[in-house]
Amino acid sequence: MSEKTCEVTRRLAERFPNAGKENLLQMLQEIQREQGYLTDNDIRCVGRYLRMPVSRIYSIATFYNQFRFAPAGRYQVKVCRGTACHVMGSVTVLQELIKQLGIEPGQTTRNGQFSLEVAECMGACSLSPVIAINDVFFDKVTPERIRQIINEYRNRED
């Protein structure tokens, strides 16, 4: 295991000195907050610390869509799939994003520029369909507008 990853777990062990299985989610959230995602080594270190099987930790971590297992892209694209957005065409919006980015939800482009996620609801129902890129919202998006937005972000130099 990598020293850096186990160092993260050691620091968590200091914060959770009497940790048990009930602390698993908090520990995983702390690791992800610090690193941006969870690695295989993180899962193994936490498993060893909590005396839990790695398979059980993966089962729990993959149940929750808040956990990432790969670095996020520079631009994190989220598509709302709530009821209002669905009715207003978010399926088509998602399909266009998949086409434009060449990735599926939960993936990051090879160059690390974009990652794509699906959100159950983004709380902007009156503006549907909605996407967000790094928490900047775009309302009433269409496939044509998606192409324009993605091209603008591809050409950014920030």
C-alpha positions in Angstrom: 0.0 0.0 0.0 1.2 3.5 -0.7 2.6 5.4 2.3 0.6 8.5 1.4 -2.7 6.7 1.3 -2.1 4.9 4.6 -0.9 8.3 6.0 -4.4 9.6 5.2 -5.9 6.7 7.1 -3.6 7.2 10.1 -4.7 10.8 10.3 -8.3 9.6 10.2 -7.5 7.1 12.9 -6.4 10.0 15.1 -9.7 11.8 14.5 -11.7 8.6 15.0 -9.7 6.8 17.8 -12.5 4.4 18.8 -13.9 4.1 15.3 -16.2 1.2 14.5 -18.3 0.3 11.5 -20.6 3.2 12.2 -17.9 5.6 11.3 -17.2 4.1 7.8 -19.1 6.7 5.8 -17.6 9.6 7.7 -14.1 8.2 7.1 -14.7 7.6 3.4 -16.1 11.2 3.1 -13.1 12.6 4.8 -10.7 10.8 2.5 -12.6 11.9 -0.5 -12.8 15.5 0.7 -9.0 15.5 1.0 -8.1 13.6 -2.1 -11.1 14.1 -4.4 -11.8 10.4 -4.8 -11.2 7.0 -3.2 -8.4 4.6 -4.2 -8.2 0.9 -3.8 -5.5 1.5 -1.2 -7.9 3.8 0.7 -10.5 1.1 0.8 -7.9 -1.5 2.0 -6.5 0.8 4.7 -9.9 1.7 6.0 -10.9 -2.0 6.0 -7.8 -2.9 8.0 -8.4 -0.1 10.5 -12.1 -1.0 10.9 -11.5 -4.7 10.7 -14.0 -4.9 7.8 -13.7 -6.9 4.6 -12.8 -4.8 1.5 -15.7 -6.3 -0.4 -18.1 -5.0 2.3 -16.6 -1.5 2.1 -16.9 -1.5 -1.7 -20.5 -2.7 -1.5 -21.4 0.2 0.8 -19.3 2.9 -1.0 -20.7 2.0 -4.4 -24.3 2.1 -3.1 -23.9 5.8 -2.5 -23.4 8.0 -5.6 -21.4 10.6 -3.6 -18.3 8.5 -3.8 -15.9 8.7 -6.7 -13.3 6.1 -7.5 -11.4 8.1 -10.1 -10.2 11.7 -10.2 -12.9 14.1 -11.4 -12.3 16.1 -14.5 -11.3 19.8 -14.5 -14.9 20.5 -15.5 -17.5 18.4 -13.6 -20.7 18.2 -15.7 -23.8 17.2 -13.8 -27.1 16.5 -15.6 -30.4 16.7 -13.6 -32.6 13.7 -14.1 -35.4 14.8 -11.7 -39.0 14.5 -12.8 -39.4 18.0 -14.2 -36.1 17.7 -16.1 -37.0 14.3 -17.4 -40.4 15.6 -18.7 -38.6 18.5 -20.4 -36.1 16.3 -22.2 -33.1 15.6 -20.0 -32.7 12.2 -21.6 -31.9 13.9 -24.9 -29.5 16.3 -23.1 -27.7 13.4 -21.4 -27.4 11.5 -24.7 -25.9 14.6 -26.3 -23.4 15.0 -23.5 -22.4 11.4 -23.8 -21.9 11.9 -27.5 -20.0 15.2 -27.2 -17.7 14.1 -24.3 -17.3 10.4 -25.4 -17.8 9.2 -21.9 -20.6 7.7 -19.8 -21.9 9.0 -16.5 -19.3 8.3 -13.8 -16.4 8.6 -16.2 -13.7 11.2 -16.9 -12.3 12.0 -20.3 -8.8 10.7 -21.0 -7.4 14.2 -21.0 -9.0 14.9 -17.6 -10.9 17.9 -18.9 -14.4 16.6 -18.3 -16.3 14.2 -16.0 -19.9 13.4 -16.3 -22.4 12.7 -13.5 -26.1 12.3 -13.2 -28.0 14.0 -10.3 -31.4 12.8 -9.1 -32.6 16.4 -8.7 -30.7 19.7 -8.7 -33.6 21.8 -7.3 -34.1 24.0 -10.3 -37.3 22.5 -11.6 -38.7 25.7 -13.1 -35.6 26.0 -15.3 -35.6 22.4 -16.6 -33.8 20.8 -18.2 -30.7 21.8 -16.2 -27.1 21.0 -16.2 -24.3 22.4 -14.1 -20.6 22.6 -14.8 -18.5 23.1 -11.7 -21.7 24.4 -10.0 -22.5 27.0 -12.8 -26.0 26.3 -13.8 -27.3 26.3 -17.4 -31.1 26.3 -17.8 -33.5 25.2 -20.5 -30.7 23.4 -22.3 -31.1 21.7 -25.7 -28.8 19.4 -27.6 -27.7 22.4 -29.7 -27.0 24.5 -26.7 -25.1 21.6 -25.1 -22.7 21.5 -28.1 -22.1 25.3 -27.8 -21.5 25.1 -24.0 -19.1 22.1 -24.3 -17.2 23.8 -27.1 -16.8 27.0 -25.0 -15.4 24.9 -22.1 -13.1 23.0 -24.4 -11.6 26.2 -25.6 -11.1 27.8 -22.2 -7.6 28.6 -21.1 -8.4 29.2 -17.4 
